[in-house]
Amino acid sequence: MEELIGRVAERAGISQEQAQTAVNTVAEFLKEKVPAPYSSYIDNFMGGSGSGGAEGGLGGMAGGLGGMFGNKE
């Protein structure tokens, strides 16, 4: 998550604290919009256990969401 916060801070030209708030706000928004079982992917990524690989982070979340929308990999 620190990498994501760093990128947001750099690209938006804001402080690390402001980027942390922005990232947390987006995560909470996403958790409100996806079905409850999929919110755990967001929690796992935000908690630092996500590496972006196939089983964790955004990779795992994308795979789960792809399945939800009919993409059977």
CNS distance restraints for C-alpha pairs under 8 A (distance, minus, plus):
assign (resid   1 and name CA) (resid   5 and name CA) 6.26 0.50 0.50
assign (resid   1 and name CA) (resid  45 and name CA) 7.14 0.50 0.50
assign (resid   1 and name CA) (resid  46 and name CA) 5.89 0.50 0.50
assign (resid   1 and name CA) (resid  47 and name CA) 7.53 0.50 0.50
assign (resid   1 and name CA) (resid  48 and name CA) 5.81 0.50 0.50
assign (resid   2 and name CA) (resid   6 and name CA) 6.05 0.50 0.50
assign (resid   3 and name CA) (resid   7 and name CA) 6.20 0.50 0.50
assign (resid   4 and name CA) (resid   8 and name CA) 6.19 0.50 0.50
assign (resid   4 and name CA) (resid  23 and name CA) 7.88 0.50 0.50
assign (resid   5 and name CA) (resid   9 and name CA) 6.07 0.50 0.50
assign (resid   5 and name CA) (resid  16 and name CA) 6.63 0.50 0.50
assign (resid   5 and name CA) (resid  19 and name CA) 5.48 0.50 0.50
assign (resid   5 and name CA) (resid  20 and name CA) 5.74 0.50 0.50
assign (resid   5 and name CA) (resid  23 and name CA) 6.72 0.50 0.50
assign (resid   6 and name CA) (resid  10 and name CA) 6.09 0.50 0.50
assign (resid   6 and name CA) (resid  16 and name CA) 6.68 0.50 0.50
assign (resid   6 and name CA) (resid  19 and name CA) 7.47 0.50 0.50
assign (resid   7 and name CA) (resid  11 and name CA) 5.94 0.50 0.50
assign (resid   8 and name CA) (resid  12 and name CA) 5.77 0.50 0.50
assign (resid   8 and name CA) (resid  13 and name CA) 7.94 0.50 0.50
assign (resid   8 and name CA) (resid  14 and name CA) 7.80 0.50 0.50
assign (resid   8 and name CA) (resid  19 and name CA) 5.70 0.50 0.50
assign (resid   8 and name CA) (resid  23 and name CA) 7.88 0.50 0.50
assign (resid   9 and name CA) (resid  13 and name CA) 5.56 0.50 0.50
assign (resid   9 and name CA) (resid  14 and name CA) 4.80 0.50 0.50
assign (resid   9 and name CA) (resid  15 and name CA) 5.67 0.50 0.50
assign (resid   9 and name CA) (resid  16 and name CA) 5.62 0.50 0.50
assign (resid   9 and name CA) (resid  18 and name CA) 7.42 0.50 0.50
assign (resid   9 and name CA) (resid  19 and name CA) 5.09 0.50 0.50
assign (resid  10 and name CA) (resid  14 and name CA) 6.76 0.50 0.50
assign (resid  14 and name CA) (resid  18 and name CA) 6.14 0.50 0.50
assign (resid  14 and name CA) (resid  19 and name CA) 6.49 0.50 0.50
assign (resid  15 and name CA) (resid  19 and name CA) 6.19 0.50 0.50
assign (resid  16 and name CA) (resid  20 and name CA) 6.06 0.50 0.50
assign (resid  17 and name CA) (resid  21 and name CA) 6.36 0.50 0.50
assign (resid  18 and name CA) (resid  22 and name CA) 6.23 0.50 0.50
assign (resid  19 and name CA) (resid  23 and name CA) 6.06 0.50 0.50
assign (resid  20 and name CA) (resid  24 and name CA) 6.10 0.50 0.50
assign (resid  21 and name CA) (resid  25 and name CA) 6.03 0.50 0.50
assign (resid  22 and name CA) (resid  26 and name CA) 6.26 0.50 0.50
assign (resid  23 and name CA) (resid  27 and name CA) 6.17 0.50 0.50
assign (resid  24 and name CA) (resid  28 and name CA) 6.15 0.50 0.50
assign (resid  25 and name CA) (resid  29 and name CA) 6.17 0.50 0.50
assign (resid  26 and name CA) (resid  30 and name CA) 6.14 0.50 0.50
assign (resid  27 and name CA) (resid  31 and name CA) 6.17 0.50 0.50
assign (resid  27 and name CA) (resid  42 and name CA) 6.68 0.50 0.50
assign (resid  27 and name CA) (resid  46 and name CA) 7.77 0.50 0.50
assign (resid  28 and name CA) (resid  32 and name CA) 6.32 0.50 0.50
assign (resid  29 and name CA) (resid  33 and name CA) 6.48 0.50 0.50
assign (resid  30 and name CA) (resid  34 and name CA) 6.23 0.50 0.50
assign (resid  30 and name CA) (resid  39 and name CA) 7.72 0.50 0.50
assign (resid  30 and name CA) (resid  42 and name CA) 7.87 0.50 0.50
assign (resid  31 and name CA) (resid  35 and name CA) 7.83 0.50 0.50
assign (resid  31 and name CA) (resid  36 and name CA) 7.52 0.50 0.50
assign (resid  31 and name CA) (resid  38 and name CA) 7.82 0.50 0.50
assign (resid  31 and name CA) (resid  39 and name CA) 4.97 0.50 0.50
assign (resid  31 and name CA) (resid  42 and name CA) 6.93 0.50 0.50
assign (resid  32 and name CA) (resid  39 and name CA) 8.00 0.50 0.50
assign (resid  34 and name CA) (resid  38 and name CA) 6.20 0.50 0.50
assign (resid  34 and name CA) (resid  39 and name CA) 6.40 0.50 0.50
assign (resid  35 and name CA) (resid  39 and name CA) 6.79 0.50 0.50
assign (resid  36 and name CA) (resid  40 and name CA) 7.57 0.50 0.50
assign (resid  38 and name CA) (resid  42 and name CA) 7.34 0.50 0.50
assign (resid  38 and name CA) (resid  61 and name CA) 7.38 0.50 0.50
assign (resid  38 and name CA) (resid  64 and name CA) 7.10 0.50 0.50
assign (resid  38 and name CA) (resid  65 and name CA) 7.46 0.50 0.50
assign (resid  39 and name CA) (resid  43 and name CA) 6.36 0.50 0.50
assign (resid  40 and name CA) (resid  44 and name CA) 5.95 0.50 0.50
assign (resid  41 and name CA) (resid  45 and name CA) 6.22 0.50 0.50
assign (resid  41 and name CA) (resid  56 and name CA) 7.54 0.50 0.50
assign (resid  41 and name CA) (resid  57 and name CA) 7.01 0.50 0.50
assign (resid  41 and name CA) (resid  58 and name CA) 7.82 0.50 0.50
assign (resid  41 and name CA) (resid  60 and name CA) 7.04 0.50 0.50
assign (resid  41 and name CA) (resid  61 and name CA) 5.29 0.50 0.50
assign (resid  42 and name CA) (resid  46 and name CA) 6.04 0.50 0.50
assign (resid  42 and name CA) (resid  57 and name CA) 7.59 0.50 0.50
assign (resid  42 and name CA) (resid  58 and name CA) 7.92 0.50 0.50
assign (resid  42 and name CA) (resid  61 and name CA) 7.06 0.50 0.50
assign (resid  43 and name CA) (resid  47 and name CA) 5.88 0.50 0.50
assign (resid  44 and name CA) (resid  48 and name CA) 6.58 0.50 0.50
assign (resid  44 and name CA) (resid  49 and name CA) 5.55 0.50 0.50
assign (resid  44 and name CA) (resid  50 and name CA) 5.96 0.50 0.50
assign (resid  44 and name CA) (resid  56 and name CA) 7.48 0.50 0.50
assign (resid  44 and name CA) (resid  57 and name CA) 6.87 0.50 0.50
assign (resid  45 and name CA) (resid  49 and name CA) 5.66 0.50 0.50
assign (resid  45 and name CA) (resid  50 and name CA) 4.22 0.50 0.50
assign (resid  45 and name CA) (resid  51 and name CA) 7.55 0.50 0.50
assign (resid  45 and name CA) (resid  56 and name CA) 6.93 0.50 0.50
assign (resid  45 and name CA) (resid  57 and name CA) 4.53 0.50 0.50
assign (resid  45 and name CA) (resid  58 and name CA) 6.89 0.50 0.50
assign (resid  46 and name CA) (resid  50 and name CA) 7.39 0.50 0.50
assign (resid  49 and name CA) (resid  56 and name CA) 7.02 0.50 0.50
assign (resid  49 and name CA) (resid  57 and name CA) 7.08 0.50 0.50
assign (resid  50 and name CA) (resid  56 and name CA) 4.42 0.50 0.50
assign (resid  50 and name CA) (resid  57 and name CA) 3.48 0.50 0.50
assign (resid  50 and name CA) (resid  58 and name CA) 7.13 0.50 0.50
assign (resid  51 and name CA) (resid  56 and name CA) 5.69 0.50 0.50
assign (resid  51 and name CA) (resid  57 and name CA) 5.11 0.50 0.50
assign (resid  51 and name CA) (resid  58 and name CA) 7.86 0.50 0.50
assign (resid  52 and name CA) (resid  56 and name CA) 5.68 0.50 0.50
assign (resid  52 and name CA) (resid  57 and name CA) 4.25 0.50 0.50
assign (resid  52 and name CA) (resid  58 and name CA) 5.13 0.50 0.50
assign (resid  52 and name CA) (resid  59 and name CA) 5.04 0.50 0.50
assign (resid  52 and name CA) (resid  60 and name CA) 7.30 0.50 0.50
assign (resid  53 and name CA) (resid  57 and name CA) 6.43 0.50 0.50
assign (resid  53 and name CA) (resid  58 and name CA) 7.52 0.50 0.50
assign (resid  53 and name CA) (resid  59 and name CA) 5.33 0.50 0.50
assign (resid  53 and name CA) (resid  60 and name CA) 6.83 0.50 0.50
assign (resid  54 and name CA) (resid  59 and name CA) 4.98 0.50 0.50
assign (resid  54 and name CA) (resid  60 and name CA) 5.20 0.50 0.50
assign (resid  54 and name CA) (resid  63 and name CA) 7.71 0.50 0.50
assign (resid  55 and name CA) (resid  59 and name CA) 6.70 0.50 0.50
assign (resid  55 and name CA) (resid  60 and name CA) 4.74 0.50 0.50
assign (resid  56 and name CA) (resid  60 and name CA) 4.61 0.50 0.50
assign (resid  56 and name CA) (resid  61 and name CA) 7.15 0.50 0.50
assign (resid  57 and name CA) (resid  61 and name CA) 6.39 0.50 0.50
assign (resid  58 and name CA) (resid  62 and name CA) 5.86 0.50 0.50
assign (resid  59 and name CA) (resid  63 and name CA) 6.22 0.50 0.50
assign (resid  60 and name CA) (resid  64 and name CA) 6.18 0.50 0.50
assign (resid  61 and name CA) (resid  65 and name CA) 6.10 0.50 0.50
assign (resid  62 and name CA) (resid  66 and name CA) 5.89 0.50 0.50
assign (resid  63 and name CA) (resid  67 and name CA) 6.29 0.50 0.50
assign (resid  63 and name CA) (resid  73 and name CA) 7.95 0.50 0.50
assign (resid  64 and name CA) (resid  68 and name CA) 6.32 0.50 0.50
assign (resid  65 and name CA) (resid  69 and name CA) 6.37 0.50 0.50
assign (resid  66 and name CA) (resid  70 and name CA) 6.36 0.50 0.50
assign (resid  66 and name CA) (resid  71 and name CA) 4.89 0.50 0.50
assign (resid  66 and name CA) (resid  72 and name CA) 7.25 0.50 0.50
assign (resid  67 and name CA) (resid  71 and name CA) 4.82 0.50 0.50
assign (resid  67 and name CA) (resid  72 and name CA) 5.47 0.50 0.50
assign (resid  67 and name CA) (resid  73 and name CA) 7.53 0.50 0.50
